[in-house]
Amino acid sequence: MACVCPSGYLLDGETTQYTYCVANKTCYANGIKYNKEYWYNKTVICVNTNAPNNVEYVNCDQLAGCCA
């Protein structure tokens, strides 16, 4: 799931829960080919634009690069 807030909410911060590698995925960094992707698992904090006390926490995964 992408690290975005629902409609009507603004991003107010994020916390990385853990990182991990996904094998058998072609990944390029600085012109070098790798066989693993590097991902963050995050919790993003989203605040309702109309009701600032209404906070949503979204758990998501975000591609961060390649694993050697």
PEKA-V136620 format. One record per helix or strand of 3 or more residues. SS is the DSSP state (H for helix, E for strand). FROM is the first residue (numbers start at 0). LEN is the number of residues. Records with the same first field share a line. If there is no record, write none. Layout:
BEGIN
SS = FROM-LEN  FROM-LEN
END
This chain:
BEGIN
E = 8-21  31-17  54-13
END
